[in-house]
Amino acid sequence: MQNRTYQQQSLAGMNPVELIVALYDGMVRFLNQAIAATEAGDIRARRIAVKRVLDILMHLQSRLRVDVGGPAKSLSEFYAAIFALCLEGSRLSSPERFQEAVRNVLSVREAWQQVAQDPEVRAMYTPPLAPRAEAAQVSGWTV
């Protein structure tokens, strides 16, 4: 049996849109850590939290297909704006900049959450049911 954490198991069962929502949740968590660290005067903790947000933003940005069109260009601009807010918040030790980033991320996260709950989207990413033993073998878990 593989040793997997609860978080790894949860992520493995998510469709791509749900994973995006989880990444947005991570950004909010790390931005809140940056706010707390800034208010506590903990420069090291602030930098670590901001770096994690920037890592998520770069990951999301790198997956965009701007050449295809659609919302990719708007999302690219959104990610750049959040990136800039994070850098400015860190440079100025400004909880207000981080709070502004949280508000914006939560707003867009809500849109992704609505997409993730759409029955048509869920159907696109729901794999066909496999027999129990076969599913257990594929996932690495024993039944």
SVG drawing of the C-alpha trace seen along z (x, -y; Angstrom):
<svg xmlns="http://www.w3.org/2000/svg" viewBox="-25 -51 39 58">
<polyline fill="none" stroke="black" stroke-width="0.4" points="0.0,0.0 1.3,-3.4 1.7,-5.9 -0.3,-8.9 -1.3,-11.9 -5.0,-12.9 -4.1,-16.1 -2.5,-14.0 -5.6,-11.7 -7.9,-14.7 -6.0,-16.3 -5.8,-13.1 -9.6,-12.9 -10.1,-16.4 -10.8,-17.4 -8.7,-20.2 -11.2,-23.0 -11.3,-21.8 -7.5,-21.9 -7.6,-25.5 -9.9,-26.3 -7.5,-24.5 -4.6,-26.6 -6.7,-29.8 -7.4,-28.5 -3.6,-28.1 -3.0,-31.7 -5.5,-33.0 -4.0,-30.9 -0.4,-32.2 -1.6,-35.8 -3.2,-35.6 0.1,-34.3 1.9,-37.2 -0.6,-39.6 0.0,-38.0 3.8,-38.0 3.8,-41.6 1.7,-42.7 4.1,-40.7 7.1,-42.2 8.4,-38.8 10.2,-39.6 11.3,-36.0 7.8,-34.5 6.4,-37.3 8.9,-36.5 8.2,-32.8 4.5,-33.3 4.8,-35.7 7.2,-33.4 4.5,-30.6 1.9,-32.9 4.2,-33.9 5.0,-30.2 1.3,-29.5 0.8,-32.5 3.7,-31.5 2.3,-27.9 -1.2,-29.2 0.3,-31.7 2.5,-29.0 -0.6,-26.9 -2.5,-29.6 -3.0,-29.3 -3.1,-32.9 -2.7,-32.0 -6.1,-30.2 -7.9,-33.3 -10.9,-33.2 -10.4,-34.2 -6.7,-33.4 -5.6,-37.0 -7.8,-38.3 -6.5,-35.7 -2.9,-36.5 -3.5,-40.2 -5.2,-39.2 -2.2,-37.0 0.2,-39.8 -1.8,-42.3 -1.8,-40.0 1.9,-39.3 2.5,-43.1 0.3,-43.5 2.3,-40.8 5.7,-42.3 4.5,-45.8 3.0,-44.5 6.2,-42.8 8.4,-45.7 6.2,-48.2 5.4,-45.8 1.8,-46.6 -0.9,-44.3 -3.4,-46.5 -1.8,-45.4 -2.0,-41.8 -5.7,-42.3 -6.4,-43.8 -4.9,-40.7 -7.0,-38.4 -10.2,-40.3 -9.4,-40.0 -8.3,-36.3 -11.5,-35.4 -13.6,-37.2 -12.1,-35.2 -12.0,-32.0 -15.8,-32.3 -16.1,-32.3 -13.9,-29.2 -16.0,-27.5 -19.2,-28.1 -17.6,-26.6 -16.4,-23.6 -20.0,-23.0 -21.5,-23.2 -22.9,-19.7 -21.7,-19.9 -18.1,-20.7 -18.3,-17.9 -19.5,-15.5 -16.5,-16.4 -14.1,-15.4 -15.9,-12.4 -14.1,-9.2 -16.3,-6.2 -16.8,-3.9 -14.3,-1.0 -14.9,2.3 -13.8,1.9 -10.8,4.2 -9.5,2.6 -10.0,-0.9 -8.1,0.1 -5.2,1.5 -5.0,-1.6 -4.9,-3.9 -2.4,-1.8 -4.7,-1.0 -5.9,2.4 -9.5,3.2"/>
</svg>
